[in-house]
Amino acid sequence: MRTLGNYVNGQNVDSTSTRSAPVHDPATGEQTAQVMLSSAEETRDAVLVAEQAFSGWSKITPLKRARILFKFKALVEEHTDELAQLIASEHGKVFSDAKGEVIRGLEVVEFACGIPHLQKGEHSTNVGTGVDSFTMMQPLGVCAGISPFNFPAMVPMWMFPIALACGNTFVMKPSEKDPSTPMRLAELLKEAGLPDGVFNVVNGDKEAVDILLTDERVQAVSFVGSTPIAEYIYATASAHGKRVQALGGAKNHMVIMPDADLDKAVDALMGAAYGSAGERCMAISVAVPVGEETAERLREKVVVQLNQLSIGPGLVEGSDNDMGPLITREHLEKVKDYIRIGQKEGAELVIDGRQTPIQGAANGYFIGGSLFDRVTPGMRIQREEIFGPVLCIARAASFDEAVTMINEHEYGNGTAIFTRDGDAARQFCEQIQVGMVGVNVPIPVPMAFHSFGGWKRSLFGPLHMHGPDGVRFYTRMKTITQRWPGGIREETNHFTMPTN
């Protein structure tokens, strides 16, 4: 059985910890590896290595840093299938979805390759007589990333490429449930020419996390996970003087207007609700049809497609399944509990995923897609993030009622509206209190050159992830105002083409 330690100072190192956690294949329930849970001292050692590497790395020109990221991008493209297999075997998502995750992460690497332009700063001449002002966007130092289980490649690549491009060093703490992919990314970074110590991976649990949140050498912390943990991360790291972006939970609604192309809306809804077994912070978990007729037609079409959903292992010969298993047996039981809660609260359970027959499930953590109807805002299955393949239909009598339902929810991560009415779409975009909005787009995840982040209790901290906010997060701005004495001239001729 494989044992995973840490990746520090450019090499895989065995952990000295006496604690470990099992890594399972969710499709079979079999333990495939164990990951060591780093001690506080091991975590501090990794931070020290990153601190020592900062001086050299931060002095390398942005163009040279970009060239290393270009090589890293090419290596990830070359190893995309390998990375997708690692993701599918430890997370459980189907191979095509895992491959898509790698590609979406690569988009941020591509964005970070433009760092010579992104880190230019601003310049103003003659702000006063003979006086110029300009800004410098300088790196922070050691930065840390804490990533969730559901995107072991994409979310780390939302963090470290921009941090490294800006001249910072990095300590990554991935989920202990699927740690192999970040370890492989570290090896590819070294192969691309990244100096030792610039990027490090520390596997662990709360003991390691708390060091990253409190160690004075760590300047910034980026996190993606549940809202209670995001709140803890933000409060603790901020109290220790760190810059923090902590992305939390979600309950994303899709409004379906009476004039929408219902077939297209349902096709989009199926992938958004049940793709990756619902283990996405951008999953659409509440459909909000406007009007009873729209609701009845929507329900009928969803039921048809739900009964045709292909569920099975993420790695198969031939065509992929539509949906794989959940990450752990504990999480499977949590999702089943939510289905029981919905029944007790009086929601109508139209399709019970617990009863879905799944061929070849063996001891895997499988459950079929579930569908509730007549869900109301007071119910827990509407308020809380289930993080599983459970879709709720919450009927609204009008556009205004649909907007109010979303705006009154504590989360504000993503939302969508399906309509042919430009006026309704425009009002929705203006009035909705949510950070990312889709118009006839089911999962409004911004491209890498825009920033990703929600509102309300879906985000703690002022800056979103990747895009322009990502560059701002990983740099500290300095403004210089300068005047030079007149009459000084240097008359030296240069005939050689300057090179970097």
DRENVEXLO-328765 format. One record per residue (C-alpha): residue in one letter; x negated, y, z negated. Coordinates in Angstrom, 2 decimals. Example, Ala and Ser with C-alpha at 12.3 -4.5 7.8 and 13.67 -1.06 7.14 Angstrom:
<nodes>
 rest       X       Y       Z
    a  -12.30   -4.50   -7.80
    s  -13.67   -1.06   -7.14
</nodes>
This chain:
<nodes>
 rest       X       Y       Z
    m    0.00    0.00    0.00
    r   -1.28    3.46    0.91
    t   -2.17    5.90   -1.84
    l   -2.08    9.60   -1.03
    g   -4.28   11.98   -2.96
    n   -5.01   15.57   -1.96
    y   -6.69   17.41    0.90
    v   -9.21   19.86   -0.52
    n  -12.23   21.58    0.97
    g  -11.81   19.92    4.35
    q  -11.42   16.32    3.27
    n   -9.03   13.81    1.77
    v   -9.86   13.35   -1.89
    d   -8.66   10.81   -4.41
    s   -6.63   12.20   -7.25
    t   -7.79   11.73  -10.83
    s   -4.20   11.92  -12.05
    t   -2.67    9.02  -13.96
    r    0.82    9.82  -12.63
    s    2.28    8.84   -9.27
    a    5.56    8.78   -7.35
    p    6.79    6.23   -4.83
    v    7.26    7.07   -1.15
    h   10.06    5.08    0.49
    d   11.27    4.36    3.99
    p   14.88    5.58    3.64
    a   16.03    3.24    6.41
    t   15.00    0.11    4.48
    g   14.64    1.26    0.88
    e   11.14   -0.24    0.82
    q    8.25    1.53   -0.86
    t    5.61    2.27    1.77
    a    3.15    4.36   -0.23
    q    2.51    6.07   -3.50
    v    1.56    9.71   -3.89
    m   -0.49   10.87   -6.83
    l    0.97   13.75   -8.82
    s   -1.88   16.18   -9.33
    s   -2.80   17.43  -12.75
    a   -3.02   21.09  -13.68
    e   -6.80   20.89  -13.52
    e   -6.78   19.42  -10.01
    t   -4.48   22.19   -8.87
    r   -6.75   24.84  -10.36
    d   -9.70   23.24   -8.59
    a   -7.90   23.53   -5.24
    v   -7.13   27.19   -5.94
    l  -10.81   27.76   -6.75
    v  -11.85   26.20   -3.44
    a   -9.40   28.45   -1.59
    e  -10.66   31.50   -3.50
    q  -14.26   30.71   -2.58
    a  -13.34   30.24    1.09
    f  -11.47   33.57    1.28
    s  -14.49   35.82    1.50
    g  -15.81   34.19    4.67
    w  -12.46   33.53    6.34
    s  -11.09   37.04    5.80
    k  -14.15   38.52    7.55
    i  -13.64   36.45   10.70
    t  -12.05   38.58   13.41
    p   -8.33   38.14   14.09
    l   -9.18   37.05   17.63
    k  -11.37   34.19   16.41
    r   -8.72   33.14   13.88
    a   -6.18   33.13   16.72
    r   -8.44   30.91   18.83
    i   -8.52   28.29   16.07
    l   -4.73   28.39   15.91
    f   -4.57   27.98   19.69
    k   -6.62   24.80   19.33
    f   -4.41   23.66   16.46
    k   -1.33   24.25   18.62
    a   -2.79   22.06   21.38
    l   -3.62   19.29   18.89
    v   -0.13   19.32   17.39
    e    1.34   19.08   20.89
    e   -0.95   16.13   21.59
    h    0.11   14.40   18.36
    t    3.81   15.37   18.38
    d    5.04   11.77   18.68
    e    2.75   10.64   15.86
    l    3.98   13.43   13.59
    a    7.61   12.70   14.48
    q    7.12    9.03   13.57
    l    5.69   10.04   10.20
    i    8.68   12.30    9.56
    a   11.22    9.65   10.61
    s    9.58    6.95    8.50
    e    9.46    9.03    5.29
    h   12.40   11.42    5.66
    g   14.74    9.19    7.66
    k   15.86   11.61   10.38
    v   16.10   10.19   13.90
    f   13.02   10.42   16.11
    s   14.38   13.04   18.53
    d   15.39   15.28   15.62
    a   11.97   14.82   14.00
    k   10.31   15.73   17.28
    g   12.48   18.84   17.51
    e   11.35   19.80   14.01
    v    7.70   19.70   15.07
    i    8.45   21.83   18.13
    r   10.31   24.46   16.09
    g    7.33   24.62   13.71
    l    4.99   25.04   16.67
    e    6.90   28.15   17.71
    v    5.58   29.89   14.58
    v    2.05   28.75   15.40
    e    2.50   30.31   18.85
    f    3.72   33.53   17.23
    a    0.75   33.56   14.83
    c   -1.63   33.25   17.78
    g   -0.68   36.85   18.60
    i   -2.18   38.10   15.33
    p   -4.69   40.50   17.00
    h   -1.67   42.50   18.13
    l    0.55   41.84   15.10
    q   -2.09   43.01   12.61
    k   -3.09   46.20   14.45
    g   -1.43   48.67   12.11
    e   -0.47   52.22   13.10
    h   -2.42   55.32   14.09
    s   -1.57   59.02   14.18
    t   -3.94   61.69   15.45
    n   -3.97   65.27   14.21
    v   -1.64   64.88   11.26
    g   -3.50   68.02   10.27
    t   -6.16   70.05   12.04
    g   -8.92   67.54   12.77
    v   -7.27   64.98   10.49
    d   -6.20   61.47   11.58
    s   -4.21   58.82    9.68
    f   -4.10   55.09   10.28
    t   -3.09   51.91    8.50
    m   -4.92   48.65    7.87
    m   -3.04   45.41    7.28
    q   -5.38   43.42    5.08
    p   -5.06   39.84    3.78
    l   -4.00   39.19    0.21
    g   -6.30   36.34   -0.81
    v   -5.15   32.89   -1.92
    c   -1.53   32.15   -0.94
    a    0.59   29.14   -1.88
    g    3.43   27.33   -0.16
    i    5.95   24.97   -1.76
    s    8.02   23.12    0.82
    p   11.13   20.87    0.64
    f   11.61   17.29    1.74
    n   14.01   17.99    4.60
    f   11.46   19.61    6.94
    p    7.99   18.27    6.05
    a    6.44   19.71    9.25
    m    8.53   22.73   10.21
    v    8.75   24.56    6.89
    p    5.00   24.32    6.13
    m    4.40   25.62    9.66
    w    6.73   28.53    8.88
    m    4.26   29.46    6.13
    f    0.59   28.68    6.63
    p   -0.02   29.65   10.30
    i    0.85   33.30    9.69
    a   -0.92   33.33    6.32
    l   -4.10   31.92    7.88
    a   -3.86   34.17   10.94
    c   -3.72   37.21    8.66
    g   -6.97   36.12    6.96
    n   -5.64   34.46    3.81
    t   -6.52   31.04    2.46
    f   -3.78   28.61    1.52
    v   -2.76   25.89   -0.95
    m    0.20   23.79    0.23
    k    2.35   21.82   -2.21
    p    4.65   19.58   -0.12
    s    7.54   17.48   -1.35
    e    6.40   14.31   -3.04
    k    9.17   12.45   -1.19
    d    7.52   12.73    2.25
    p    3.94   14.00    1.85
    s    2.16   12.35    4.80
    t    2.99   14.93    7.48
    p    1.40   17.97    5.75
    m   -1.70   15.86    5.06
    r   -1.95   15.05    8.77
    l   -1.49   18.72    9.69
    a   -4.44   19.55    7.42
    e   -6.62   17.09    9.33
    l   -5.58   18.63   12.65
    l   -6.45   22.10   11.35
    k   -9.96   20.92   10.54
    e  -10.25   19.32   13.98
    a   -9.23   22.67   15.47
    g  -12.21   24.31   13.77
    l  -10.70   25.73   10.59
    p  -13.50   26.17    8.00
    d  -13.40   23.90    4.97
    g  -11.46   25.22    1.99
    v   -9.27   27.60    3.98
    f   -6.29   25.21    3.96
    n   -5.71   22.74    1.13
    v   -2.91   20.32    0.23
    v   -2.10   19.49   -3.39
    n    0.49   16.79   -3.94
    g    2.39   16.94   -7.18
    d    5.47   17.93   -9.10
    k    6.35   20.72  -11.55
    e    2.95   20.52  -13.28
    a    1.19   21.49  -10.05
    v    3.86   24.02   -9.10
    d    3.60   25.87  -12.39
    i   -0.14   26.39  -11.90
    l    0.49   27.92   -8.47
    l    3.10   30.23  -10.01
    t    0.92   31.41  -12.89
    d   -2.74   31.23  -11.78
    e   -3.97   34.82  -11.43
    r   -6.01   33.93   -8.33
    v   -2.85   33.11   -6.33
    q   -1.54   36.32   -4.76
    a    1.63   35.17   -3.01
    v    4.04   32.24   -3.16
    s    6.42   31.09   -0.44
    f    9.14   28.56   -1.27
    v   12.07   26.79    0.36
    g   14.46   24.63   -1.66
    s   17.56   24.74   -3.83
    t   18.83   27.97   -5.38
    p   18.18   27.05   -9.06
    i   14.56   26.21   -8.24
    a   14.20   29.26   -5.95
    e   15.39   31.45   -8.80
    y   12.86   29.84  -11.16
    i   10.05   30.22   -8.62
    y   10.89   33.88   -8.04
    a   11.24   34.78  -11.71
    t    8.10   32.95  -12.84
    a    5.77   34.00  -10.04
    s    7.02   37.59  -10.08
    a    6.45   37.78  -13.81
    h    2.83   36.86  -13.11
    g    2.40   39.66  -10.60
    k    2.76   37.67   -7.39
    r    4.47   38.50   -4.16
    v    7.29   35.97   -3.68
    q    9.67   34.83   -0.97
    a   11.94   32.08   -2.30
    l   14.59   30.71    0.02
    g   17.41   28.92   -1.76
    g   20.60   27.02   -1.02
    a   23.41   27.57    1.43
    k   27.04   26.88    2.22
    n   27.34   27.81    5.87
    h   30.76   28.47    7.43
    m   31.81   28.31   11.07
    v   34.88   30.37   11.98
    i   36.88   28.98   14.91
    m   39.23   31.55   16.41
    p   42.44   30.51   18.26
    d   40.96   31.61   21.59
    a   37.74   29.58   21.24
    d   36.75   26.87   23.69
    l   37.61   24.14   21.21
    d   35.78   21.31   22.98
    k   32.54   23.29   22.94
    a   33.12   24.39   19.36
    v   33.64   20.81   18.18
    d   30.59   19.55   20.08
    a   28.53   22.25   18.38
    l   30.12   21.57   14.99
    m   29.32   17.86   15.07
    g   25.60   18.40   15.50
    a   25.55   21.27   13.03
    a   27.46   19.38   10.34
    y   26.14   15.85   10.71
    g   22.73   16.26   12.36
    s   19.85   15.18   10.10
    a   22.58   13.66    7.86
    g   23.52   17.18    6.77
    e   20.18   17.65    5.00
    r   19.59   21.12    6.44
    c   19.89   24.50    4.75
    m   21.39   25.70    8.03
    a   23.93   22.87    8.30
    i   27.50   23.97    8.94
    s   29.32   22.40    6.02
    v   32.59   24.36    6.16
    a   34.71   24.81    9.29
    v   37.16   27.72    9.04
    p   39.85   27.42   11.74
    v   42.05   30.50   12.01
    g   45.74   29.54   12.26
    e   47.48   26.23   11.64
    e   47.55   25.24   15.31
    t   43.80   25.78   15.61
    a   43.27   23.74   12.46
    e   45.33   20.79   13.66
    r   43.63   20.70   17.06
    l   40.19   21.02   15.46
    r   40.85   18.23   12.99
    e   42.10   15.90   15.70
    k   39.03   16.43   17.88
    v   36.56   16.12   14.98
    v   38.12   12.81   13.91
    v   37.71   11.39   17.42
    q   34.04   12.33   17.57
    l   33.35   11.30   13.99
    n   34.62    7.79   14.71
    q   32.12    7.59   17.57
    l   29.12    8.70   15.50
    s   26.14    6.34   15.80
    i   24.47    5.81   12.43
    g   21.31    3.82   11.82
    p   17.53    3.93   11.36
    g   15.60    6.90   12.62
    l   13.10    4.73   14.48
    v   14.71    2.30   16.94
    e   14.03    0.85   20.35
    g   16.02    2.58   23.05
    s   18.39    5.48   22.47
    d   18.28    7.30   19.15
    n   21.12    7.08   16.67
    d   23.02   10.29   15.98
    m   22.32   10.20   12.26
    g   19.87    8.41    9.98
    p   19.84    7.73    6.23
    l   19.59   10.16    3.34
    i   16.22   10.76    1.73
    t   16.61    8.73   -1.51
    r   19.03    6.43   -3.26
    e   19.54    9.11   -5.94
    h   20.56   11.64   -3.31
    l   22.89    9.10   -1.71
    e   24.67    8.66   -5.03
    k   24.88   12.45   -5.45
    v   26.64   12.79   -2.08
    k   29.03    9.98   -3.00
    d   29.79   11.79   -6.25
    y   30.74   14.92   -4.31
    i   33.20   12.89   -2.24
    r   34.81   11.65   -5.46
    i   34.88   15.22   -6.79
    g   36.64   16.44   -3.64
    q   39.31   13.77   -4.02
    k   39.90   14.69   -7.67
    e   40.17   18.37   -6.78
    g   43.00   17.63   -4.36
    a   41.29   18.00   -0.99
    e   42.53   15.61    1.70
    l   39.85   13.02    2.52
    v   40.47   12.41    6.21
    i   37.37   10.27    6.87
    d   35.53    8.54    4.02
    g   31.88    8.02    4.97
    r   31.45    5.60    2.10
    q   33.62    3.16    4.02
    t   31.83    3.49    7.35
    p   30.35    0.16    8.47
    i   26.67    0.59    9.39
    q   24.91   -2.23   11.19
    g   21.39   -2.99   10.06
    a   21.67   -0.77    7.03
    a   20.14   -3.42    4.73
    n   18.99   -1.59    1.59
    g   18.66    1.76    3.32
    y   20.22    4.96    2.02
    f   22.99    5.21    4.61
    i   26.40    6.82    4.47
    g   28.79    7.69    7.24
    g   30.07   11.15    8.03
    s   32.91   12.35    5.79
    l   35.64   14.88    6.57
    f   37.80   16.80    4.10
    d   40.75   18.97    5.08
    r   42.77   21.58    3.18
    v   39.75   22.61    1.13
    t   40.18   25.84   -0.85
    p   37.56   28.31   -2.13
    g   37.97   27.24   -5.75
    m   36.90   23.65   -5.09
    r   33.35   22.55   -5.90
    i   32.97   20.89   -2.50
    q   33.48   24.34   -0.96
    r   31.38   26.27   -3.47
    e   28.37   23.99   -3.89
    e   25.73   22.76   -1.48
    i   26.25   19.02   -0.97
    f   23.27   18.57    1.37
    g   24.79   15.56    3.05
    p   27.08   14.57    5.94
    v   30.27   15.99    4.43
    l   32.27   18.55    6.43
    c   35.06   20.57    4.86
    i   37.92   22.19    6.78
    a   39.07   25.33    4.95
    r   42.03   26.80    6.81
    a   42.46   30.56    7.15
    a   45.64   32.35    8.18
    s   43.82   35.28    9.79
    f   40.44   36.63   10.86
    d   40.35   38.87    7.77
    e   41.01   35.93    5.46
    a   38.17   33.98    7.08
    v   35.77   36.90    6.62
    t   36.82   37.36    3.00
    m   36.31   33.65    2.29
    i   32.71   33.86    3.52
    n   31.89   37.21    1.94
    e   33.12   36.11   -1.48
    h   30.88   33.03   -1.47
    e   27.74   33.24   -3.62
    y   25.54   32.05   -0.75
    g   24.82   34.06    2.36
    n   22.38   32.03    4.42
    g   23.93   31.37    7.84
    t   27.32   31.56    9.51
    a   28.87   31.40   12.98
    i   31.96   32.40   14.89
    f   33.33   30.73   18.00
    t   35.53   33.00   20.09
    r   36.00   34.48   23.56
    d   36.97   37.84   22.02
    g   34.06   40.30   22.05
    d   35.79   42.65   19.64
    a   36.32   39.88   17.07
    a   32.70   38.78   17.43
    r   31.44   42.34   17.03
    q   33.55   42.92   13.91
    f   32.38   39.61   12.49
    c   28.71   40.53   12.99
    e   29.23   43.91   11.33
    q   31.40   42.83    8.39
    i   29.94   39.47    7.41
    q   27.60   39.48    4.40
    v   25.27   36.77    5.62
    g   21.64   36.95    6.72
    m   21.81   34.93    9.95
    v   24.83   35.00   12.26
    g   25.67   32.95   15.34
    v   28.18   33.94   18.00
    n   29.15   30.77   19.86
    v   25.88   29.38   18.45
    p   26.32   26.76   15.71
    i   22.99   26.97   13.84
    p   21.69   30.53   14.14
    v   18.05   29.78   13.31
    p   16.05   32.73   14.68
    m   13.14   32.20   17.04
    a    9.67   32.55   15.50
    f    9.25   36.16   16.63
    h   12.28   37.12   14.54
    s   12.50   36.50   10.79
    f   14.42   33.78    8.95
    g   16.26   34.43    5.70
    g   19.64   34.73    4.05
    w   21.41   37.15    1.73
    k   22.78   36.95   -1.80
    r   21.73   33.80   -3.68
    s   20.19   32.24   -0.60
    l   17.05   34.40   -0.80
    f   15.02   35.82   -3.68
    g   12.54   38.47   -2.63
    p   12.70   41.34   -0.13
    l   10.92   39.74    2.84
    h   12.16   36.94    5.09
    m   10.08   34.12    6.56
    h    7.99   34.20    9.76
    g    8.41   36.88   12.44
    p    7.57   40.49   11.53
    d    8.50   39.96    7.88
    g    6.08   37.04    7.72
    v    3.18   39.26    8.77
    r    4.25   41.91    6.25
    f    4.52   39.29    3.51
    y    0.99   37.94    4.03
    t   -0.72   41.33    4.34
    r   -1.21   44.38    2.16
    m   -1.01   47.75    3.90
    k   -3.61   50.41    3.30
    t   -3.27   53.94    4.71
    i   -6.37   55.99    5.50
    t   -6.37   59.72    6.13
    q   -9.73   60.98    7.43
    r  -11.54   64.12    8.60
    w  -15.04   64.19   10.04
    p  -17.41   67.19    9.96
    g  -17.96   68.81   13.34
    g  -21.23   69.20   15.22
    i  -22.49   65.65   14.82
    r  -23.25   63.92   18.11
    e  -24.95   60.65   18.88
    e  -26.42   60.49   22.35
    t  -27.14   56.82   22.91
    n  -26.47   55.07   26.20
    h  -25.11   51.51   26.21
    f  -25.29   49.53   29.43
    t  -24.30   46.06   28.19
    m  -20.69   44.86   28.35
    p  -19.49   44.57   24.72
    t  -18.24   41.13   23.68
    n  -16.56   39.76   20.60
</nodes>
